[in-house]
Amino acid sequence: MVLRGYVPTSEETLQTLAALRLQSLNSDFSTHAPFPRLEELFPPHVLHARLPPPPHRPPSKCRGARLRAGLLAGGLWGQALAKQRAERDQRLRGRLREEGASTMAAIVEKWKLLQGMGRPEAMAAYVALVREWPGFGSTLFDVDLHAVRPRLHVGQEQPWQWASLTPLSPQSLVGSGPQRLWLGIGAKAVSLYKPGEPEPLDSFCYGRISSFGASDSSTFRLSVEDRDLLFETSQVDEIAQLLNTYLASASAQRLPRPQEPPTGPPTSEPTVLPQGLCPAAGPWQHQPPVGSFHS
């Protein structure tokens, strides 16, 4: 999870995690110890994020300008542009090597500070750092949130609308395109994260999920109380299987248990739900991946 960028945290913490991994693999620092490649210790995307973005060239407005640009691209201008791109790529590769060397040096310095720490201690410290993220233990999936609509009564229909999730207002509807999100499925809740952000945009405990299903191999719907969320993902089956497992477990915990005959006068105290569970929104249903969504 760490190397794939699924643990959003600071670069300082990422370097400490890399140092702890080295300590658990090689024990104390030594110049003779086998040294993994940087991408085996540190998320590569963090280094790439430091590079300057490619220059933006506004598109030509008229057809004649585009035609002239195309003709020039096939001649001397095209050769000059190709040379410029090659030089820029070379500079970026050099910059990336510099950033990598700087990061590796910082990791090694942190590794030296861990002298005397045993492998079990290093592994325990590594896990403790990762556990600080609230989403620890969840399985994360890359999804595109395509649309959301309020849930209506049976027989009523409302078109799907483009959705924009914002903290504290996950159901706000705006005319935007799909959003790339992380769908985190854990033992107690389903959460939606903006990639790289430590706090979820919204979380739904299993008592709030009334149904879920798929219309095809890449489209997944999640019904949460008063709204339906429509996702596009290449991992529909994996999401459905994991949700089915956790929802079945949560449903089993909500089943009433046989009670012993009361030994005293009845009380009017409210029923206490199991810790970590929300009040149920009704029986949940797993819809098989067949059919299609109505629009």
C-alpha positions in Angstrom: 0.0 0.0 0.0 2.8 2.4 0.9 4.7 2.0 -2.3 1.5 2.3 -4.4 0.7 5.6 -2.8 -2.3 4.3 -0.9 -1.1 5.6 2.5 -1.4 9.4 2.3 1.2 10.9 4.6 4.1 13.4 4.6 7.4 12.8 2.8 9.1 12.8 6.2 7.0 9.9 7.3 7.5 8.1 4.0 11.3 8.4 4.5 11.0 7.1 8.1 9.0 4.1 6.8 11.7 3.4 4.2 14.4 3.5 6.9 12.4 1.1 9.1 12.1 -1.2 6.2 15.8 -1.2 5.7 16.4 -1.9 9.4 14.0 -4.8 9.3 15.7 -6.2 6.2 19.4 -5.5 6.9 19.6 -4.7 10.6 22.0 -1.8 11.4 23.4 0.4 8.7 26.5 -1.0 6.9 28.1 0.0 3.6 28.3 -3.7 2.8 24.6 -4.4 3.4 22.5 -5.2 0.3 20.7 -2.1 -0.8 17.2 -2.3 -2.5 16.4 0.1 -5.3 14.7 3.3 -4.3 11.4 2.3 -5.9 11.3 -0.7 -3.5 11.5 1.7 -0.5 9.8 4.9 -1.5 6.7 5.7 -3.6 7.9 6.7 -7.1 5.0 9.0 -7.7 6.2 11.4 -4.9 9.5 12.0 -6.9 7.6 12.4 -10.2 5.3 15.0 -8.5 8.4 17.2 -7.9 9.1 17.6 -11.6 7.8 20.6 -13.4 4.7 20.0 -15.6 5.1 20.0 -19.4 4.6 23.4 -21.0 1.1 24.1 -22.1 0.7 25.1 -25.7 -2.7 26.7 -26.6 -4.3 25.1 -29.6 -4.3 27.1 -32.9 -7.6 28.9 -33.4 -8.0 28.8 -37.1 -7.7 25.9 -39.6 -5.1 27.8 -41.7 -2.8 28.1 -38.7 -3.1 24.4 -37.9 -2.3 23.5 -41.5 0.8 25.7 -41.5 1.9 24.2 -38.2 1.5 20.7 -39.7 3.5 21.6 -42.8 6.3 23.1 -40.7 6.3 20.1 -38.4 7.4 18.0 -41.3 10.4 20.1 -42.1 13.0 22.0 -40.2 10.6 23.2 -37.5 9.7 19.6 -36.8 13.3 18.6 -36.4 13.9 21.6 -34.0 10.8 20.7 -32.0 11.9 17.0 -31.7 15.3 18.2 -30.5 13.8 20.5 -27.9 11.6 17.6 -26.6 14.6 15.3 -26.4 16.6 17.9 -24.5 13.7 18.5 -22.1 13.3 14.8 -21.5 17.0 14.5 -20.7 16.8 17.4 -18.2 13.8 15.8 -16.5 15.6 12.5 -16.2 18.6 14.3 -14.7 16.3 16.1 -12.3 14.7 12.8 -11.4 18.1 11.2 -10.6 19.0 14.2 -8.4 15.7 14.0 -6.5 16.2 10.2 -6.1 19.7 10.6 -4.8 18.6 13.3 -2.3 15.7 11.2 -1.1 17.9 8.1 -0.7 20.5 10.1 1.3 17.7 11.3 3.7 16.5 7.7 4.1 20.0 6.4 4.9 20.5 9.1 7.5 17.3 8.0 9.2 18.4 4.4 8.9 21.6 5.2 10.8 19.6 6.6 13.7 17.9 3.2 14.1 21.1 1.4 15.2 20.4 -1.2 17.8 16.7 -1.6 16.9 15.8 -5.3 16.3 13.8 -6.6 13.4 10.6 -7.1 15.4 10.8 -3.6 16.8 11.4 -2.1 13.3 8.4 -4.0 11.9 6.2 -3.0 14.8 7.2 0.7 14.5 6.5 0.5 10.7 3.0 -0.9 11.3 2.3 1.6 14.0 3.1 4.5 11.7 0.9 3.1 8.9 -1.9 2.5 11.4 -2.1 6.3 12.1 -3.9 6.7 8.8 -7.7 6.4 9.6 -8.2 4.2 6.5 -5.7 1.6 7.6 -7.1 -1.9 7.1 -9.4 -1.0 4.3 -9.0 -2.3 0.8 -8.7 0.6 -1.7 -10.0 0.6 -5.2 -9.5 3.2 -7.9 -13.0 4.3 -9.1 -14.5 7.0 -11.2 -17.6 8.5 -9.6 -19.8 9.1 -12.6 -23.1 10.1 -11.3 -25.4 10.4 -8.2 -29.1 10.7 -7.9 -31.5 10.9 -4.9 -33.4 7.7 -4.2 -37.1 8.0 -4.8 -40.1 5.9 -4.0 -40.9 2.8 -6.0 -42.2 3.8 -9.5 -40.5 7.2 -9.5 -37.6 7.8 -11.8 -35.0 10.6 -11.9 -32.1 10.9 -14.3 -28.5 10.3 -13.2 -26.6 13.6 -12.8 -22.9 14.4 -12.8 -21.8 14.6 -9.2 -19.1 16.4 -7.3 -18.2 15.2 -3.8 -17.1 17.8 -1.3 -16.5 17.3 2.4 -19.7 17.6 4.4 -21.7 17.8 1.2 -21.3 14.5 -0.7 -24.6 14.8 -2.4 -24.0 18.2 -4.1 -24.8 18.0 -7.8 -23.0 20.1 -10.3 -22.4 19.9 -14.0 -19.0 18.4 -14.0 -17.4 15.2 -15.3 -16.5 12.0 -13.5 -14.3 12.2 -10.4 -11.3 9.8 -9.7 -11.6 8.6 -6.1 -10.5 5.9 -3.8 -13.2 3.5 -2.7 -12.1 2.1 0.7 -13.9 -1.0 1.9 -13.2 -1.9 5.5 -14.7 -4.1 8.2 -17.0 -1.4 9.6 -17.6 1.1 6.8 -17.2 2.1 3.2 -15.4 5.4 2.6 -14.7 7.7 -0.3 -11.3 9.4 -0.5 -9.8 12.0 -2.8 -6.6 10.3 -3.9 -3.7 11.4 -1.6 -6.0 12.9 1.0 -5.9 11.4 4.5 -9.5 12.2 5.5 -12.4 10.7 3.7 -14.9 12.8 1.8 -17.6 10.6 3.3 -18.0 7.3 5.1 -21.0 4.9 5.1 -21.3 2.3 7.8 -23.0 -0.9 6.6 -26.2 -0.1 8.3 -26.7 2.7 5.9 -26.1 0.6 2.7 -29.4 -0.7 1.4 -28.2 -2.4 -1.8 -25.4 -2.7 -4.4 -25.0 -4.2 -7.8 -23.5 -4.0 -11.2 -25.0 -3.4 -14.6 -22.0 -4.6 -16.6 -18.3 -5.6 -16.0 -17.2 -2.0 -15.4 -20.2 -0.2 -13.8 -21.1 -0.5 -10.1 -23.9 1.1 -8.1 -24.0 1.7 -4.4 -27.3 2.7 -2.7 -26.9 4.6 0.5 -30.0 5.7 2.3 -31.3 8.7 0.2 -29.0 8.4 -2.8 -27.5 6.1 -5.4 -23.9 6.4 -6.4 -22.7 5.2 -9.8 -19.0 4.2 -10.3 -16.9 3.0 -13.1 -14.1 0.6 -12.3 -12.3 -2.4 -13.6 -12.7 -4.3 -10.3 -16.5 -4.7 -10.0 -16.3 -8.3 -9.1 -13.7 -7.8 -6.3 -15.7 -4.9 -4.9 -18.9 -6.9 -4.9 -17.4 -9.9 -3.2 -15.8 -7.8 -0.5 -18.9 -5.9 0.2 -20.9 -9.1 0.3 -18.6 -10.5 2.9 -18.6 -7.4 5.2 -22.3 -6.8 4.8 -23.1 -10.4 5.7 -20.9 -10.1 8.8 -22.5 -6.8 9.8 -26.0 -8.3 9.3 -25.1 -11.3 11.5 -24.0 -9.0 14.3 -27.4 -7.2 14.1 -29.4 -10.4 14.5 -31.3 -10.6 17.9 -29.8 -13.1 20.3 -31.9 -15.3 22.6 -32.5 -13.5 25.9 -32.7 -14.9 29.4 -36.0 -14.4 31.2 -36.0 -11.1 33.0 -35.3 -11.3 36.7 -36.5 -7.8 37.6 -39.1 -5.2 36.7 -39.0 -4.0 33.0 -37.0 -0.9 32.3 -37.6 1.8 29.7 -33.9 2.2 28.7 -33.3 2.4 25.0 -31.7 -0.6 23.1 -27.9 -0.1 22.7 -26.6 -1.1 19.3 -23.3 -3.0 19.0 -20.4 -0.6 19.1 -19.2 0.5 15.6 -22.6 -0.2 13.9 -25.0 2.4 12.7 -28.8 2.1 12.9 -29.9 0.0 10.0 -31.6 1.7 7.1 -33.5 -1.5 6.3 -32.4 -4.9 5.0 -29.6 -4.7 2.5 -29.7 -6.6 -0.7 -26.9 -7.8 -3.0 -28.1 -7.4 -6.6 -26.5 -9.8 -9.1 -24.4 -8.2 -11.9 -27.1 -8.4 -14.5 -29.5 -6.0 -16.1 -29.0 -2.3 -16.5 -29.7 0.9 -14.6 -32.6 3.0 -15.5 -32.0 6.6 -16.6 
